[in-house]
Amino acid sequence: MLSADNQQGRSIKVFMLNPNYILGFVDGEGTFHIAIYKDSQMKYGIKIIPEFHVSQRQNNKKVLEGLEGYFSCGYIRNQADT
């Protein structure tokens, strides 16, 4: 685990994950999804949205934060937010 400074100057703990751990974890807990929507504003009339999802219980949030940091994208949403 490493720490980094955020914009307010507080130290944030960053959970660093091993790529092999990520591979195994995602194989068991992750899903890939491709959504296709009709959208007349798009060049070919459709919008394609590739998505990657990983679900965990609240007490495993550090793993999700580690994935978010590793890939430098995404967001974490609580199930209550859906």
Phi, psi and omega in degrees: 000134178245167174238152179219159178265136175266184186293337179272000177088001178278151177277134179243134176279127179250121182274108183271127182252144175283136180304326178291324175296316180300316180302311180292319181297312182293325178300324181268330189241354186253160174221149172251142183217138175238116178263137179235122183236147170286133180209105184295343180278348179275154185306315182255012176081006177225155175240129180248125182237104175280137181226151176231127183237141171225131180245142177211162173286161182305324183287352176253023183300329180300324178295317178297320177297323177296319177295317179300318178290320181298314182272352180054040177197172176094186179205161179249128182236134175286146180301328179294341180281349185277000000 
